[in-house]
Amino acid sequence: MEAKQGPANYEEECSTPTRWECRIPAVSNCPPPPPPKKKKAVSSGKKREPPKHGYFQPPDLEALFSVPPRREACV
């Protein structure tokens, strides 16, 4: 048998697959949305008490935030 050349051969040999394995599956139902998150309890307006031993105050903390003196521009 000889293979045909041209458009006639293309139309005869190529077709859409019709087997059940090749079919697009039916649309399934989507899962329900997740439940809403529980809201955090609102504070009752109480202020926190300071730490028993006080806040940590390193001796060089101010050096980190100090502004160096500005240099004068040359005239």
HTML snippet that shows the backbone in 3Dmol.js (N, CA, C, O; Angstrom):
<script src="https://3Dmol.org/build/3Dmol-min.js"></script>
<div id="view" style="width:600px;height:400px;position:relative"></div>
<script>
const pdb = `
ATOM      1  N   MET A   1       0.831  -1.184   0.000  1.00  0.00           N
ATOM      2  CA  MET A   1       0.000   0.000   0.000  1.00  0.00           C
ATOM      3  C   MET A   1       0.865   1.232   0.000  1.00  0.00           C
ATOM      4  O   MET A   1       1.874   1.314   0.700  1.00  0.00           O
ATOM      5  N   GLU A   2       0.460   2.159  -0.776  1.00  0.00           N
ATOM      6  CA  GLU A   2       1.177   3.427  -0.830  1.00  0.00           C
ATOM      7  C   GLU A   2       0.472   4.442   0.060  1.00  0.00           C
ATOM      8  O   GLU A   2      -0.756   4.488   0.138  1.00  0.00           O
ATOM      9  N   ALA A   3       1.281   5.248   0.724  1.00  0.00           N
ATOM     10  CA  ALA A   3       0.709   6.338   1.529  1.00  0.00           C
ATOM     11  C   ALA A   3       0.347   7.465   0.592  1.00  0.00           C
ATOM     12  O   ALA A   3       1.135   7.838  -0.278  1.00  0.00           O
ATOM     13  N   LYS A   4      -0.845   8.010   0.767  1.00  0.00           N
ATOM     14  CA  LYS A   4      -1.283   9.108  -0.080  1.00  0.00           C
ATOM     15  C   LYS A   4      -0.604  10.385   0.343  1.00  0.00           C
ATOM     16  O   LYS A   4      -0.292  10.570   1.519  1.00  0.00           O
ATOM     17  N   GLN A   5      -0.379  11.243  -0.583  1.00  0.00           N
ATOM     18  CA  GLN A   5       0.224  12.545  -0.320  1.00  0.00           C
ATOM     19  C   GLN A   5      -0.852  13.610  -0.444  1.00  0.00           C
ATOM     20  O   GLN A   5      -1.763  13.496  -1.264  1.00  0.00           O
ATOM     21  N   GLY A   6      -0.737  14.657   0.387  1.00  0.00           N
ATOM     22  CA  GLY A   6      -1.623  15.797   0.230  1.00  0.00           C
ATOM     23  C   GLY A   6      -2.700  15.862   1.293  1.00  0.00           C
ATOM     24  O   GLY A   6      -2.696  15.073   2.238  1.00  0.00           O
ATOM     25  N   PRO A   7      -3.636  16.813   1.139  1.00  0.00           N
ATOM     26  CA  PRO A   7      -4.670  17.071   2.137  1.00  0.00           C
ATOM     27  C   PRO A   7      -5.633  15.901   2.343  1.00  0.00           C
ATOM     28  O   PRO A   7      -6.142  15.732   3.451  1.00  0.00           O
ATOM     29  N   ALA A   8      -5.899  15.099   1.329  1.00  0.00           N
ATOM     30  CA  ALA A   8      -6.834  13.990   1.463  1.00  0.00           C
ATOM     31  C   ALA A   8      -6.309  12.986   2.487  1.00  0.00           C
ATOM     32  O   ALA A   8      -7.077  12.468   3.297  1.00  0.00           O
ATOM     33  N   ASN A   9      -5.014  12.710   2.455  1.00  0.00           N
ATOM     34  CA  ASN A   9      -4.390  11.778   3.378  1.00  0.00           C
ATOM     35  C   ASN A   9      -4.468  12.331   4.808  1.00  0.00           C
ATOM     36  O   ASN A   9      -4.692  11.567   5.746  1.00  0.00           O
ATOM     37  N   TYR A  10      -4.291  13.612   4.984  1.00  0.00           N
ATOM     38  CA  TYR A  10      -4.317  14.258   6.298  1.00  0.00           C
ATOM     39  C   TYR A  10      -5.694  14.106   6.938  1.00  0.00           C
ATOM     40  O   TYR A  10      -5.786  13.807   8.129  1.00  0.00           O
ATOM     41  N   GLU A  11      -6.759  14.306   6.174  1.00  0.00           N
ATOM     42  CA  GLU A  11      -8.113  14.231   6.704  1.00  0.00           C
ATOM     43  C   GLU A  11      -8.505  12.798   7.044  1.00  0.00           C
ATOM     44  O   GLU A  11      -9.285  12.586   7.973  1.00  0.00           O
ATOM     45  N   GLU A  12      -8.002  11.835   6.338  1.00  0.00           N
ATOM     46  CA  GLU A  12      -8.352  10.448   6.586  1.00  0.00           C
ATOM     47  C   GLU A  12      -7.653   9.905   7.829  1.00  0.00           C
ATOM     48  O   GLU A  12      -8.253   9.133   8.578  1.00  0.00           O
ATOM     49  N   GLU A  13      -6.418  10.284   8.063  1.00  0.00           N
ATOM     50  CA  GLU A  13      -5.643   9.709   9.151  1.00  0.00           C
ATOM     51  C   GLU A  13      -5.794  10.460  10.468  1.00  0.00           C
ATOM     52  O   GLU A  13      -5.674   9.834  11.521  1.00  0.00           O
ATOM     53  N   CYS A  14      -6.046  11.742  10.469  1.00  0.00           N
ATOM     54  CA  CYS A  14      -6.131  12.521  11.699  1.00  0.00           C
ATOM     55  C   CYS A  14      -7.591  12.697  12.096  1.00  0.00           C
ATOM     56  O   CYS A  14      -8.429  13.109  11.293  1.00  0.00           O
ATOM     57  N   SER A  15      -7.874  12.373  13.359  1.00  0.00           N
ATOM     58  CA  SER A  15      -9.233  12.582  13.868  1.00  0.00           C
ATOM     59  C   SER A  15      -9.149  12.764  15.382  1.00  0.00           C
ATOM     60  O   SER A  15      -8.136  12.465  16.014  1.00  0.00           O
ATOM     61  N   THR A  16     -10.223  13.253  15.925  1.00  0.00           N
ATOM     62  CA  THR A  16     -10.287  13.480  17.364  1.00  0.00           C
ATOM     63  C   THR A  16     -10.471  12.135  18.059  1.00  0.00           C
ATOM     64  O   THR A  16     -11.317  11.346  17.640  1.00  0.00           O
ATOM     65  N   PRO A  17      -9.695  11.852  19.117  1.00  0.00           N
ATOM     66  CA  PRO A  17      -9.865  10.578  19.814  1.00  0.00           C
ATOM     67  C   PRO A  17     -11.245  10.498  20.463  1.00  0.00           C
ATOM     68  O   PRO A  17     -11.735  11.485  21.012  1.00  0.00           O
ATOM     69  N   THR A  18     -11.861   9.340  20.401  1.00  0.00           N
ATOM     70  CA  THR A  18     -13.203   9.174  20.953  1.00  0.00           C
ATOM     71  C   THR A  18     -13.256   8.140  22.070  1.00  0.00           C
ATOM     72  O   THR A  18     -14.336   7.867  22.592  1.00  0.00           O
ATOM     73  N   ARG A  19     -12.129   7.561  22.449  1.00  0.00           N
ATOM     74  CA  ARG A  19     -12.127   6.571  23.532  1.00  0.00           C
ATOM     75  C   ARG A  19     -12.465   7.253  24.851  1.00  0.00           C
ATOM     76  O   ARG A  19     -12.244   8.454  25.007  1.00  0.00           O
ATOM     77  N   TRP A  20     -13.002   6.488  25.802  1.00  0.00           N
ATOM     78  CA  TRP A  20     -13.409   7.075  27.077  1.00  0.00           C
ATOM     79  C   TRP A  20     -12.206   7.567  27.866  1.00  0.00           C
ATOM     80  O   TRP A  20     -12.348   8.491  28.667  1.00  0.00           O
ATOM     81  N   GLU A  21     -11.023   6.985  27.672  1.00  0.00           N
ATOM     82  CA  GLU A  21      -9.820   7.436  28.378  1.00  0.00           C
ATOM     83  C   GLU A  21      -9.412   8.849  27.943  1.00  0.00           C
ATOM     84  O   GLU A  21      -8.764   9.576  28.696  1.00  0.00           O
ATOM     85  N   CYS A  22      -9.801   9.228  26.717  1.00  0.00           N
ATOM     86  CA  CYS A  22      -9.391  10.523  26.169  1.00  0.00           C
ATOM     87  C   CYS A  22     -10.412  11.620  26.432  1.00  0.00           C
ATOM     88  O   CYS A  22     -10.158  12.781  26.111  1.00  0.00           O
ATOM     89  N   ARG A  23     -11.549  11.285  27.000  1.00  0.00           N
ATOM     90  CA  ARG A  23     -12.600  12.281  27.196  1.00  0.00           C
ATOM     91  C   ARG A  23     -12.304  13.166  28.402  1.00  0.00           C
ATOM     92  O   ARG A  23     -11.652  12.744  29.356  1.00  0.00           O
ATOM     93  N   ILE A  24     -12.790  14.386  28.340  1.00  0.00           N
ATOM     94  CA  ILE A  24     -12.659  15.328  29.456  1.00  0.00           C
ATOM     95  C   ILE A  24     -13.638  14.896  30.528  1.00  0.00           C
ATOM     96  O   ILE A  24     -14.813  14.684  30.231  1.00  0.00           O
ATOM     97  N   PRO A  25     -13.183  14.758  31.779  1.00  0.00           N
ATOM     98  CA  PRO A  25     -14.088  14.283  32.827  1.00  0.00           C
ATOM     99  C   PRO A  25     -15.206  15.282  33.099  1.00  0.00           C
ATOM    100  O   PRO A  25     -15.071  16.482  32.858  1.00  0.00           O
ATOM    101  N   ALA A  26     -16.319  14.747  33.609  1.00  0.00           N
ATOM    102  CA  ALA A  26     -17.463  15.591  33.937  1.00  0.00           C
ATOM    103  C   ALA A  26     -17.078  16.534  35.082  1.00  0.00           C
ATOM    104  O   ALA A  26     -16.201  16.226  35.889  1.00  0.00           O
ATOM    105  N   VAL A  27     -17.744  17.674  35.135  1.00  0.00           N
ATOM    106  CA  VAL A  27     -17.449  18.670  36.158  1.00  0.00           C
ATOM    107  C   VAL A  27     -17.890  18.124  37.505  1.00  0.00           C
ATOM    108  O   VAL A  27     -19.027  17.682  37.668  1.00  0.00           O
ATOM    109  N   SER A  28     -16.973  18.160  38.475  1.00  0.00           N
ATOM    110  CA  SER A  28     -17.319  17.705  39.820  1.00  0.00           C
ATOM    111  C   SER A  28     -17.639  18.924  40.684  1.00  0.00           C
ATOM    112  O   SER A  28     -17.252  20.048  40.363  1.00  0.00           O
ATOM    113  N   ASN A  29     -18.338  18.687  41.765  1.00  0.00           N
ATOM    114  CA  ASN A  29     -18.686  19.778  42.664  1.00  0.00           C
ATOM    115  C   ASN A  29     -17.445  20.249  43.413  1.00  0.00           C
ATOM    116  O   ASN A  29     -16.587  19.450  43.789  1.00  0.00           O
ATOM    117  N   CYS A  30     -17.367  21.533  43.617  1.00  0.00           N
ATOM    118  CA  CYS A  30     -16.248  22.101  44.354  1.00  0.00           C
ATOM    119  C   CYS A  30     -16.457  21.852  45.845  1.00  0.00           C
ATOM    120  O   CYS A  30     -17.596  21.766  46.304  1.00  0.00           O
ATOM    121  N   PRO A  31     -15.369  21.736  46.604  1.00  0.00           N
ATOM    122  CA  PRO A  31     -15.529  21.573  48.051  1.00  0.00           C
ATOM    123  C   PRO A  31     -16.063  22.862  48.664  1.00  0.00           C
ATOM    124  O   PRO A  31     -15.915  23.932  48.073  1.00  0.00           O
ATOM    125  N   PRO A  32     -16.679  22.775  49.835  1.00  0.00           N
ATOM    126  CA  PRO A  32     -17.206  23.991  50.460  1.00  0.00           C
ATOM    127  C   PRO A  32     -16.069  24.904  50.896  1.00  0.00           C
ATOM    128  O   PRO A  32     -14.946  24.439  51.089  1.00  0.00           O
ATOM    129  N   PRO A  33     -16.339  26.182  51.052  1.00  0.00           N
ATOM    130  CA  PRO A  33     -15.281  27.100  51.482  1.00  0.00           C
ATOM    131  C   PRO A  33     -14.880  26.793  52.917  1.00  0.00           C
ATOM    132  O   PRO A  33     -15.671  26.223  53.668  1.00  0.00           O
ATOM    133  N   PRO A  34     -13.665  27.161  53.309  1.00  0.00           N
ATOM    134  CA  PRO A  34     -13.238  26.907  54.681  1.00  0.00           C
ATOM    135  C   PRO A  34     -14.065  27.735  55.656  1.00  0.00           C
ATOM    136  O   PRO A  34     -14.565  28.799  55.291  1.00  0.00           O
ATOM    137  N   PRO A  35     -14.214  27.266  56.878  1.00  0.00           N
ATOM    138  CA  PRO A  35     -14.993  28.037  57.849  1.00  0.00           C
ATOM    139  C   PRO A  35     -14.270  29.341  58.188  1.00  0.00           C
ATOM    140  O   PRO A  35     -13.043  29.409  58.110  1.00  0.00           O
ATOM    141  N   PRO A  36     -15.020  30.367  58.563  1.00  0.00           N
ATOM    142  CA  PRO A  36     -14.365  31.635  58.901  1.00  0.00           C
ATOM    143  C   PRO A  36     -13.507  31.473  60.151  1.00  0.00           C
ATOM    144  O   PRO A  36     -13.815  30.680  61.041  1.00  0.00           O
ATOM    145  N   LYS A  37     -12.428  32.241  60.196  1.00  0.00           N
ATOM    146  CA  LYS A  37     -11.523  32.178  61.338  1.00  0.00           C
ATOM    147  C   LYS A  37     -12.199  32.786  62.563  1.00  0.00           C
ATOM    148  O   LYS A  37     -12.983  33.731  62.469  1.00  0.00           O
ATOM    149  N   LYS A  38     -11.873  32.219  63.694  1.00  0.00           N
ATOM    150  CA  LYS A  38     -12.421  32.757  64.932  1.00  0.00           C
ATOM    151  C   LYS A  38     -11.727  34.068  65.247  1.00  0.00           C
ATOM    152  O   LYS A  38     -10.515  34.204  65.078  1.00  0.00           O
ATOM    153  N   LYS A  39     -12.505  35.022  65.705  1.00  0.00           N
ATOM    154  CA  LYS A  39     -11.928  36.312  66.049  1.00  0.00           C
ATOM    155  C   LYS A  39     -11.207  36.208  67.379  1.00  0.00           C
ATOM    156  O   LYS A  39     -11.639  35.488  68.279  1.00  0.00           O
ATOM    157  N   LYS A  40     -10.108  36.931  67.492  1.00  0.00           N
ATOM    158  CA  LYS A  40      -9.361  36.951  68.742  1.00  0.00           C
ATOM    159  C   LYS A  40     -10.142  37.741  69.781  1.00  0.00           C
ATOM    160  O   LYS A  40     -10.865  38.684  69.457  1.00  0.00           O
ATOM    161  N   ALA A  41      -9.984  37.345  71.007  1.00  0.00           N
ATOM    162  CA  ALA A  41     -10.666  38.037  72.088  1.00  0.00           C
ATOM    163  C   ALA A  41     -10.109  39.452  72.201  1.00  0.00           C
ATOM    164  O   ALA A  41      -8.898  39.667  72.165  1.00  0.00           O
ATOM    165  N   VAL A  42     -11.014  40.399  72.338  1.00  0.00           N
ATOM    166  CA  VAL A  42     -10.607  41.788  72.461  1.00  0.00           C
ATOM    167  C   VAL A  42     -10.164  42.020  73.901  1.00  0.00           C
ATOM    168  O   VAL A  42     -10.810  41.560  74.842  1.00  0.00           O
ATOM    169  N   SER A  43      -9.055  42.738  74.061  1.00  0.00           N
ATOM    170  CA  SER A  43      -8.571  42.995  75.416  1.00  0.00           C
ATOM    171  C   SER A  43      -9.595  43.832  76.176  1.00  0.00           C
ATOM    172  O   SER A  43     -10.321  44.635  75.591  1.00  0.00           O
ATOM    173  N   SER A  44      -9.636  43.634  77.453  1.00  0.00           N
ATOM    174  CA  SER A  44     -10.635  44.325  78.264  1.00  0.00           C
ATOM    175  C   SER A  44     -10.191  45.721  78.670  1.00  0.00           C
ATOM    176  O   SER A  44     -10.788  46.327  79.560  1.00  0.00           O
ATOM    177  N   GLY A  45      -9.155  46.234  78.029  1.00  0.00           N
ATOM    178  CA  GLY A  45      -8.697  47.586  78.319  1.00  0.00           C
ATOM    179  C   GLY A  45      -7.655  47.641  79.423  1.00  0.00           C
ATOM    180  O   GLY A  45      -7.207  48.725  79.799  1.00  0.00           O
ATOM    181  N   LYS A  46      -7.266  46.495  79.941  1.00  0.00           N
ATOM    182  CA  LYS A  46      -6.249  46.489  80.995  1.00  0.00           C
ATOM    183  C   LYS A  46      -4.891  46.772  80.381  1.00  0.00           C
ATOM    184  O   LYS A  46      -4.562  46.284  79.300  1.00  0.00           O
ATOM    185  N   LYS A  47      -4.124  47.555  81.081  1.00  0.00           N
ATOM    186  CA  LYS A  47      -2.761  47.796  80.636  1.00  0.00           C
ATOM    187  C   LYS A  47      -1.868  46.735  81.238  1.00  0.00           C
ATOM    188  O   LYS A  47      -2.133  46.235  82.331  1.00  0.00           O
ATOM    189  N   ARG A  48      -0.836  46.399  80.542  1.00  0.00           N
ATOM    190  CA  ARG A  48       0.122  45.435  81.065  1.00  0.00           C
ATOM    191  C   ARG A  48       0.934  46.077  82.169  1.00  0.00           C
ATOM    192  O   ARG A  48       1.252  47.266  82.135  1.00  0.00           O
ATOM    193  N   GLU A  49       1.250  45.276  83.121  1.00  0.00           N
ATOM    194  CA  GLU A  49       2.101  45.778  84.197  1.00  0.00           C
ATOM    195  C   GLU A  49       3.541  45.724  83.738  1.00  0.00           C
ATOM    196  O   GLU A  49       3.908  44.836  82.968  1.00  0.00           O
ATOM    197  N   PRO A  50       4.377  46.664  84.197  1.00  0.00           N
ATOM    198  CA  PRO A  50       5.791  46.647  83.809  1.00  0.00           C
ATOM    199  C   PRO A  50       6.473  45.406  84.381  1.00  0.00           C
ATOM    200  O   PRO A  50       5.998  44.838  85.364  1.00  0.00           O
ATOM    201  N   PRO A  51       7.576  44.983  83.778  1.00  0.00           N
ATOM    202  CA  PRO A  51       8.288  43.801  84.263  1.00  0.00           C
ATOM    203  C   PRO A  51       8.735  43.989  85.716  1.00  0.00           C
ATOM    204  O   PRO A  51       9.006  45.106  86.155  1.00  0.00           O
ATOM    205  N   LYS A  52       8.804  42.887  86.445  1.00  0.00           N
ATOM    206  CA  LYS A  52       9.172  42.930  87.860  1.00  0.00           C
ATOM    207  C   LYS A  52      10.565  43.516  88.069  1.00  0.00           C
ATOM    208  O   LYS A  52      10.788  44.273  89.014  1.00  0.00           O
ATOM    209  N   HIS A  53      11.495  43.168  87.194  1.00  0.00           N
ATOM    210  CA  HIS A  53      12.880  43.604  87.356  1.00  0.00           C
ATOM    211  C   HIS A  53      13.215  44.812  86.487  1.00  0.00           C
ATOM    212  O   HIS A  53      14.389  45.144  86.325  1.00  0.00           O
ATOM    213  N   GLY A  54      12.221  45.461  85.937  1.00  0.00           N
ATOM    214  CA  GLY A  54      12.446  46.643  85.109  1.00  0.00           C
ATOM    215  C   GLY A  54      12.832  46.268  83.689  1.00  0.00           C
ATOM    216  O   GLY A  54      13.058  45.099  83.380  1.00  0.00           O
ATOM    217  N   TYR A  55      12.903  47.269  82.839  1.00  0.00           N
ATOM    218  CA  TYR A  55      13.272  47.057  81.448  1.00  0.00           C
ATOM    219  C   TYR A  55      14.783  47.025  81.318  1.00  0.00           C
ATOM    220  O   TYR A  55      15.500  47.673  82.081  1.00  0.00           O
ATOM    221  N   PHE A  56      15.258  46.265  80.345  1.00  0.00           N
ATOM    222  CA  PHE A  56      16.701  46.191  80.097  1.00  0.00           C
ATOM    223  C   PHE A  56      17.149  47.472  79.417  1.00  0.00           C
ATOM    224  O   PHE A  56      16.574  47.880  78.408  1.00  0.00           O
ATOM    225  N   GLN A  57      18.172  48.104  79.966  1.00  0.00           N
ATOM    226  CA  GLN A  57      18.684  49.354  79.397  1.00  0.00           C
ATOM    227  C   GLN A  57      20.194  49.228  79.222  1.00  0.00           C
ATOM    228  O   GLN A  57      20.954  49.467  80.160  1.00  0.00           O
ATOM    229  N   PRO A  58      20.628  48.853  78.014  1.00  0.00           N
ATOM    230  CA  PRO A  58      22.075  48.734  77.789  1.00  0.00           C
ATOM    231  C   PRO A  58      22.733  50.105  77.855  1.00  0.00           C
ATOM    232  O   PRO A  58      22.117  51.110  77.500  1.00  0.00           O
ATOM    233  N   PRO A  59      23.980  50.150  78.308  1.00  0.00           N
ATOM    234  CA  PRO A  59      24.648  51.436  78.477  1.00  0.00           C
ATOM    235  C   PRO A  59      24.910  52.174  77.167  1.00  0.00           C
ATOM    236  O   PRO A  59      24.971  53.403  77.173  1.00  0.00           O
ATOM    237  N   ASP A  60      25.067  51.476  76.052  1.00  0.00           N
ATOM    238  CA  ASP A  60      25.402  52.139  74.791  1.00  0.00           C
ATOM    239  C   ASP A  60      24.191  52.312  73.870  1.00  0.00           C
ATOM    240  O   ASP A  60      24.367  52.553  72.676  1.00  0.00           O
ATOM    241  N   LEU A  61      22.993  52.198  74.385  1.00  0.00           N
ATOM    242  CA  LEU A  61      21.798  52.327  73.556  1.00  0.00           C
ATOM    243  C   LEU A  61      21.673  53.722  72.954  1.00  0.00           C
ATOM    244  O   LEU A  61      21.313  53.854  71.785  1.00  0.00           O
ATOM    245  N   GLU A  62      21.957  54.738  73.710  1.00  0.00           N
ATOM    246  CA  GLU A  62      21.858  56.112  73.211  1.00  0.00           C
ATOM    247  C   GLU A  62      22.863  56.365  72.091  1.00  0.00           C
ATOM    248  O   GLU A  62      22.602  57.192  71.217  1.00  0.00           O
ATOM    249  N   ALA A  63      23.993  55.682  72.095  1.00  0.00           N
ATOM    250  CA  ALA A  63      25.003  55.876  71.047  1.00  0.00           C
ATOM    251  C   ALA A  63      24.469  55.433  69.686  1.00  0.00           C
ATOM    252  O   ALA A  63      24.872  55.972  68.656  1.00  0.00           O
ATOM    253  N   LEU A  64      23.576  54.468  69.679  1.00  0.00           N
ATOM    254  CA  LEU A  64      23.018  54.008  68.410  1.00  0.00           C
ATOM    255  C   LEU A  64      22.098  55.045  67.778  1.00  0.00           C
ATOM    256  O   LEU A  64      22.005  55.130  66.553  1.00  0.00           O
ATOM    257  N   PHE A  65      21.427  55.826  68.599  1.00  0.00           N
ATOM    258  CA  PHE A  65      20.445  56.766  68.095  1.00  0.00           C
ATOM    259  C   PHE A  65      20.918  58.213  68.104  1.00  0.00           C
ATOM    260  O   PHE A  65      20.177  59.110  67.701  1.00  0.00           O
ATOM    261  N   SER A  66      22.126  58.445  68.552  1.00  0.00           N
ATOM    262  CA  SER A  66      22.610  59.824  68.597  1.00  0.00           C
ATOM    263  C   SER A  66      22.971  60.292  67.181  1.00  0.00           C
ATOM    264  O   SER A  66      23.385  59.501  66.333  1.00  0.00           O
ATOM    265  N   VAL A  67      22.804  61.580  66.957  1.00  0.00           N
ATOM    266  CA  VAL A  67      23.095  62.170  65.656  1.00  0.00           C
ATOM    267  C   VAL A  67      24.494  62.789  65.732  1.00  0.00           C
ATOM    268  O   VAL A  67      24.764  63.611  66.608  1.00  0.00           O
ATOM    269  N   PRO A  68      25.377  62.395  64.818  1.00  0.00           N
ATOM    270  CA  PRO A  68      26.725  62.983  64.850  1.00  0.00           C
ATOM    271  C   PRO A  68      26.660  64.469  64.469  1.00  0.00           C
ATOM    272  O   PRO A  68      25.775  64.874  63.716  1.00  0.00           O
ATOM    273  N   PRO A  69      27.581  65.269  64.978  1.00  0.00           N
ATOM    274  CA  PRO A  69      27.568  66.698  64.646  1.00  0.00           C
ATOM    275  C   PRO A  69      27.813  66.900  63.148  1.00  0.00           C
ATOM    276  O   PRO A  69      28.571  66.158  62.525  1.00  0.00           O
ATOM    277  N   ARG A  70      27.161  67.913  62.588  1.00  0.00           N
ATOM    278  CA  ARG A  70      27.304  68.192  61.155  1.00  0.00           C
ATOM    279  C   ARG A  70      28.621  68.886  60.894  1.00  0.00           C
ATOM    280  O   ARG A  70      29.074  69.717  61.681  1.00  0.00           O
ATOM    281  N   ARG A  71      29.210  68.541  59.807  1.00  0.00           N
ATOM    282  CA  ARG A  71      30.463  69.182  59.415  1.00  0.00           C
ATOM    283  C   ARG A  71      30.142  70.507  58.742  1.00  0.00           C
ATOM    284  O   ARG A  71      29.142  70.644  58.038  1.00  0.00           O
ATOM    285  N   GLU A  72      30.985  71.442  58.969  1.00  0.00           N
ATOM    286  CA  GLU A  72      30.832  72.745  58.316  1.00  0.00           C
ATOM    287  C   GLU A  72      31.335  72.626  56.880  1.00  0.00           C
ATOM    288  O   GLU A  72      32.338  71.961  56.619  1.00  0.00           O
ATOM    289  N   ALA A  73      30.649  73.262  55.971  1.00  0.00           N
ATOM    290  CA  ALA A  73      31.066  73.264  54.577  1.00  0.00           C
ATOM    291  C   ALA A  73      32.258  74.203  54.401  1.00  0.00           C
ATOM    292  O   ALA A  73      32.333  75.243  55.054  1.00  0.00           O
ATOM    293  N   CYS A  74      33.170  73.844  53.538  1.00  0.00           N
ATOM    294  CA  CYS A  74      34.324  74.687  53.251  1.00  0.00           C
ATOM    295  C   CYS A  74      33.875  75.898  52.443  1.00  0.00           C
ATOM    296  O   CYS A  74      33.095  75.773  51.498  1.00  0.00           O
ATOM    297  N   VAL A  75      34.374  77.068  52.822  1.00  0.00           N
ATOM    298  CA  VAL A  75      33.987  78.288  52.125  1.00  0.00           C
ATOM    299  C   VAL A  75      35.108  78.782  51.268  1.00  0.00           C
ATOM    300  O   VAL A  75      34.969  79.807  50.600  1.00  0.00           O
TER     301      VAL A  75
END
`;
const viewer = $3Dmol.createViewer("view");
viewer.addModel(pdb, "pdb");
viewer.setStyle({}, {cartoon: {color: "spectrum"}});
viewer.zoomTo();
viewer.render();
</script>
